[in-house]
Amino acid sequence: MSRQALDELKQQIPLLNYLQAHNWQPARRLSRGRLMGLCPLHEDHKPSFLVDPHKSLFYCYGCGRGGDVIRFAELYHQVKFPDALALLQQWRGLPSLLHEVAGFYRMQLHRHSEAIAYLDQRGVRTPEVIEHMRVGYAPGGCLRGWLRQLGYPLQALRQAGLVTGAGYDAYTHRIVFPLEGNLYGRSLSATAPPHRFLPGAKRGLYPEVILVEGLFDYAVLWQAGFHNVTCSMGNHLNAHQYRQLCDLPRTVYLAFDADTNGSGQQAAQSLACRLREQGMNVRRVSLPDRQRSAGQRLPAAPPYRHAHW
């Protein structure tokens, strides 16, 4: 690869973007826009990893290693220079790859009656919500061949997590929701793990929200007209989600499930306390036992753009 091509690759993949995609977060900000955080290259107990977003360079005062995004990919993935370039090129092309995958799964949805029946069972029935959320279905056994026909190499599909090491489709008999830089698959089979994501962060940005646990909760509320809703993919927030929720003053309506074991209620109470400590205006929505409808009036739903973690 020429020097010009290398420079173009580094411009197209800012170091900070690549770090954050691999769950790195700064612990504090320094002068001239520099950032300091824990080093992802070794077991770090205090922030020693310096990032200069303007120069797209890093240096760790703990392990003494530094460089640009290509050097980071070499060290982080423990590969040689050519393999690091290949990984970065694949990562750069991931959005277009996921766009193709989501489109393929959407075509499959109405070809499989079991998928439509499952959506109906979960209360997702209107064409509008299915179109809005770009819901699809992964029957399994056909995605790999489709993408290979489009010219995607098998290694890129493995790297993205779409194909297993043995070469089989990773998503099989699953309702699929495309997320920002990821895919969520909900299994129709009781014997398979219910939830599946691609490797990477579950993230997104949103305004004032009604916060629910899962994508089917989201779909039912959106279908009922509440469009300022997002979901946490479970009843606990990870550090990245929590920082996003607290990035601006907002009102958060917590509408977690009324679980028989009390886990949803306990998680909502704990999260409400944490968010109030950060200055958030938190309202808990009382839900009837094992129901999805709110026991108190939810806020009117302005036409915000949805995004998921």
C-alpha positions as CSV (number, residue, x, y, z in Angstrom):
1,M,0.0,0.0,0.0
2,S,1.4,3.4,-1.0
3,R,2.1,6.2,1.5
4,Q,-0.8,8.2,0.1
5,A,-3.2,5.2,0.6
6,L,-1.9,4.7,4.2
7,D,-2.5,8.4,5.0
8,E,-6.0,8.2,3.5
9,L,-6.9,5.2,5.6
10,K,-5.7,6.9,8.8
11,Q,-7.8,10.0,7.8
12,Q,-10.9,7.8,7.2
13,I,-10.5,6.1,10.6
14,P,-9.7,8.6,13.3
15,L,-7.9,7.0,16.2
16,L,-10.4,8.2,18.8
17,N,-13.3,6.7,16.8
18,Y,-11.6,3.3,16.6
19,L,-10.7,3.4,20.3
20,Q,-14.3,4.2,21.3
21,A,-15.6,1.5,19.0
22,H,-13.5,-0.9,21.1
23,N,-15.0,0.4,24.4
24,W,-12.2,2.8,25.4
25,Q,-13.3,5.8,27.3
26,P,-11.3,8.8,28.7
27,A,-11.0,9.2,32.4
28,R,-10.1,12.9,32.2
29,R,-9.4,15.7,29.7
30,L,-6.1,17.5,29.5
31,S,-5.0,20.7,27.9
32,R,-5.2,21.2,24.1
33,G,-8.0,18.6,23.8
34,R,-5.9,15.6,24.8
35,L,-7.4,12.7,26.7
36,M,-6.2,10.3,29.4
37,G,-7.6,6.9,30.3
38,L,-6.8,3.3,31.1
39,C,-4.6,1.6,28.6
40,P,-6.4,-1.1,26.6
41,L,-3.0,-2.8,25.7
42,H,-2.1,-4.0,29.2
43,E,-3.6,-4.4,32.7
44,D,-3.8,-0.8,33.8
45,H,-4.9,0.3,37.2
46,K,-4.6,4.1,36.8
47,P,-5.0,6.2,33.7
48,S,-1.7,6.1,31.7
49,F,-3.0,6.1,28.1
50,L,-2.7,9.5,26.4
51,V,-4.6,10.2,23.2
52,D,-4.3,13.3,21.0
53,P,-7.4,13.3,18.9
54,H,-6.1,16.2,16.7
55,K,-2.9,14.4,15.8
56,S,-4.7,10.9,15.9
57,L,-1.8,9.6,18.0
58,F,-1.5,7.7,21.3
59,Y,1.2,7.0,23.9
60,C,1.0,4.9,27.1
61,Y,3.2,6.0,30.0
62,G,2.7,2.5,31.6
63,C,3.8,0.1,28.8
64,G,5.8,2.7,26.8
65,R,4.0,2.0,23.5
66,G,2.6,4.5,21.1
67,G,1.8,5.4,17.5
68,D,-1.2,5.9,15.1
69,V,-4.3,3.9,14.5
70,I,-2.5,1.3,12.5
71,R,0.1,0.7,15.2
72,F,-2.8,0.5,17.8
73,A,-4.5,-2.2,15.7
74,E,-1.3,-4.2,15.5
75,L,-0.8,-4.1,19.2
76,Y,-4.5,-4.5,20.2
77,H,-5.2,-7.4,17.9
78,Q,-1.6,-8.8,18.2
79,V,-1.1,-9.1,14.4
80,K,1.5,-8.0,11.9
81,F,1.3,-4.8,9.9
82,P,-0.4,-6.2,6.8
83,D,-3.0,-8.0,8.9
84,A,-3.7,-4.7,10.9
85,L,-4.3,-2.9,7.6
86,A,-6.7,-5.6,6.5
87,L,-8.6,-5.4,9.8
88,L,-8.9,-1.6,9.6
89,Q,-10.1,-1.8,6.0
90,Q,-12.7,-4.4,7.0
91,W,-13.8,-2.2,10.0
92,R,-14.0,0.8,7.7
93,G,-16.3,-1.1,5.4
94,L,-18.5,-2.6,8.2
95,P,-21.4,-0.1,7.9
96,S,-21.9,-1.0,4.2
97,L,-21.6,-4.7,5.1
98,L,-24.2,-4.4,7.8
99,H,-26.5,-2.4,5.5
100,E,-26.4,-5.3,3.0
101,V,-27.1,-7.8,5.8
102,A,-30.0,-5.8,7.2
103,G,-31.5,-5.6,3.8
104,F,-31.2,-9.3,3.2
105,Y,-32.8,-10.2,6.5
106,R,-35.7,-7.8,5.8
107,M,-36.4,-9.6,2.5
108,Q,-36.5,-12.9,4.4
109,L,-39.1,-11.7,7.0
110,H,-42.3,-12.1,5.0
111,R,-41.0,-15.3,3.4
112,H,-41.2,-17.2,6.7
113,S,-44.6,-17.5,8.5
114,E,-43.0,-18.5,11.8
115,A,-41.2,-15.1,12.0
116,I,-44.5,-13.2,11.3
117,A,-46.3,-15.3,13.9
118,Y,-43.6,-14.6,16.5
119,L,-43.9,-10.9,15.9
120,D,-47.6,-11.1,16.3
121,Q,-47.2,-13.0,19.5
122,R,-45.0,-10.3,20.9
123,G,-47.4,-7.6,19.9
124,V,-45.5,-6.2,16.9
125,R,-48.2,-6.2,14.2
126,T,-48.3,-3.0,12.2
127,P,-46.3,-2.6,8.9
128,E,-45.3,0.9,10.1
129,V,-43.4,-0.3,13.2
130,I,-41.8,-3.1,11.2
131,E,-40.6,-0.7,8.5
132,H,-39.5,1.9,11.1
133,M,-37.4,-0.5,13.0
134,R,-36.2,-2.4,9.8
135,V,-37.1,-5.7,11.4
136,G,-35.8,-8.8,9.6
137,Y,-35.5,-12.5,10.0
138,A,-32.4,-14.7,9.8
139,P,-33.4,-18.2,8.7
140,G,-29.8,-19.4,8.7
141,G,-27.8,-21.2,6.1
142,C,-28.1,-18.5,3.3
143,L,-26.5,-15.3,4.4
144,R,-22.9,-16.4,3.7
145,G,-23.7,-17.4,0.1
146,W,-25.5,-14.1,-0.5
147,L,-22.6,-12.0,0.7
148,R,-20.0,-14.0,-1.1
149,Q,-22.0,-13.4,-4.3
150,L,-21.7,-9.7,-3.6
151,G,-17.9,-10.0,-3.3
152,Y,-17.4,-9.9,0.5
153,P,-14.5,-12.2,1.5
154,L,-15.1,-14.9,4.0
155,Q,-12.5,-13.5,6.4
156,A,-14.4,-10.2,6.5
157,L,-17.6,-12.0,7.4
158,R,-15.8,-13.9,10.2
159,Q,-14.2,-10.7,11.5
160,A,-17.6,-9.0,11.6
161,G,-19.1,-11.9,13.6
162,L,-21.6,-12.7,10.9
163,V,-20.1,-16.2,10.2
164,T,-18.7,-18.6,12.7
165,G,-15.2,-20.0,12.6
166,A,-16.6,-23.1,11.0
167,G,-18.2,-21.1,8.2
168,Y,-21.9,-21.2,9.3
169,D,-24.3,-18.3,9.6
170,A,-24.0,-16.8,13.1
171,Y,-27.7,-15.8,13.2
172,T,-30.1,-18.7,12.7
173,H,-33.9,-18.7,13.3
174,R,-33.8,-15.2,14.8
175,I,-35.8,-12.0,14.5
176,V,-33.2,-9.3,13.7
177,F,-33.1,-5.6,14.6
178,P,-30.4,-3.5,13.0
179,L,-28.7,-1.2,15.5
180,E,-26.1,1.5,15.2
181,G,-23.0,-0.5,14.1
182,N,-24.5,-3.8,15.3
183,L,-27.3,-6.4,14.9
184,Y,-29.6,-7.8,17.6
185,G,-31.0,-11.2,17.1
186,R,-33.8,-12.7,19.2
187,S,-34.1,-16.5,18.9
188,L,-37.4,-18.2,18.0
189,S,-36.0,-21.4,19.5
190,A,-36.3,-22.1,23.2
191,T,-33.2,-24.2,23.1
192,A,-30.8,-21.5,21.8
193,P,-29.5,-18.5,23.7
194,P,-32.2,-15.9,23.4
195,H,-30.1,-12.9,22.6
196,R,-27.2,-12.4,20.2
197,F,-25.2,-9.3,19.1
198,L,-22.2,-8.9,16.9
199,P,-18.9,-8.1,18.7
200,G,-18.8,-4.4,19.5
201,A,-20.7,-1.8,21.4
202,K,-24.4,-1.4,21.7
203,R,-24.9,2.3,21.6
204,G,-26.8,5.2,20.2
205,L,-27.8,8.8,21.0
206,Y,-31.2,10.0,22.0
207,P,-33.1,13.0,23.4
208,E,-35.5,13.0,26.4
209,V,-36.6,9.4,26.5
210,I,-38.8,6.6,27.9
211,L,-36.3,4.0,28.8
212,V,-37.4,0.3,28.4
213,E,-35.5,-2.9,28.7
214,G,-35.8,-4.6,25.3
215,L,-36.5,-4.0,21.6
216,F,-39.9,-5.6,21.7
217,D,-40.9,-3.3,24.5
218,Y,-39.6,-0.5,22.3
219,A,-41.6,-1.7,19.3
220,V,-44.9,-2.0,21.2
221,L,-44.6,1.5,22.7
222,W,-43.5,3.0,19.3
223,Q,-46.5,1.2,17.7
224,A,-48.8,2.9,20.3
225,G,-47.5,6.3,19.4
226,F,-44.7,6.9,21.9
227,H,-41.7,7.7,19.6
228,N,-39.4,9.2,22.2
229,V,-38.4,5.8,23.5
230,T,-35.2,3.8,23.6
231,C,-34.0,0.6,25.2
232,S,-31.2,-0.5,27.4
233,M,-30.9,-4.2,26.2
234,G,-31.4,-5.4,29.7
235,N,-32.2,-4.0,33.1
236,H,-28.6,-2.8,33.8
237,L,-26.7,-0.1,32.0
238,N,-23.0,-0.5,31.1
239,A,-20.6,2.4,31.7
240,H,-20.9,3.6,28.1
241,Q,-24.7,3.7,28.2
242,Y,-24.7,5.5,31.6
243,R,-22.4,8.2,30.3
244,Q,-24.6,8.8,27.3
245,L,-27.7,9.0,29.3
246,C,-26.1,11.7,31.6
247,D,-24.4,13.7,28.9
248,L,-27.2,16.4,29.0
249,P,-29.9,17.3,31.5
250,R,-33.0,15.4,30.6
251,T,-36.1,13.7,32.0
252,V,-35.9,9.9,31.9
253,Y,-39.1,7.8,32.3
254,L,-38.1,4.3,33.5
255,A,-40.6,1.7,32.3
256,F,-39.0,-1.6,33.2
257,D,-40.9,-4.8,33.4
258,A,-42.8,-5.8,36.5
259,D,-41.0,-9.1,37.0
260,T,-42.4,-11.7,39.3
261,N,-39.0,-12.0,41.1
262,G,-38.7,-8.2,41.5
263,S,-35.5,-7.8,39.4
264,G,-36.9,-5.2,37.1
265,Q,-38.3,-3.1,39.9
266,Q,-35.1,-3.3,41.9
267,A,-33.0,-2.4,38.8
268,A,-35.3,0.6,38.1
269,Q,-35.0,1.8,41.7
270,S,-31.2,1.5,41.7
271,L,-30.9,3.3,38.3
272,A,-33.2,6.0,39.4
273,C,-31.0,6.8,42.4
274,R,-27.9,6.9,40.3
275,L,-29.4,9.2,37.6
276,R,-30.8,11.6,40.2
277,E,-27.3,11.9,41.7
278,Q,-26.2,13.2,38.3
279,G,-29.0,15.8,38.2
280,M,-31.4,13.9,35.9
281,N,-35.2,14.3,36.4
282,V,-36.3,10.6,36.8
283,R,-39.9,9.4,36.7
284,R,-40.7,5.7,37.3
285,V,-43.6,4.3,35.3
286,S,-45.7,1.7,37.2
287,L,-46.4,-1.3,35.0
288,P,-49.1,-3.9,35.8
289,D,-47.8,-7.4,36.5
290,R,-46.2,-8.9,33.4
291,Q,-47.7,-6.2,31.2
292,R,-46.3,-3.8,28.7
293,S,-48.8,-1.0,29.2
294,A,-48.0,1.9,31.6
295,G,-49.9,2.2,34.8
296,Q,-49.5,6.0,34.8
297,R,-49.7,8.5,32.0
298,L,-46.5,8.6,29.9
299,P,-45.3,11.8,28.3
300,A,-46.5,12.9,24.9
301,A,-44.2,11.6,22.2
302,P,-42.6,14.2,19.9
303,P,-41.2,12.8,16.7
304,Y,-37.7,12.2,17.9
305,R,-35.3,10.1,15.9
306,H,-34.8,6.8,17.7
307,A,-31.5,5.1,18.3
308,H,-30.5,2.1,20.3
309,W,-27.5,1.4,22.5
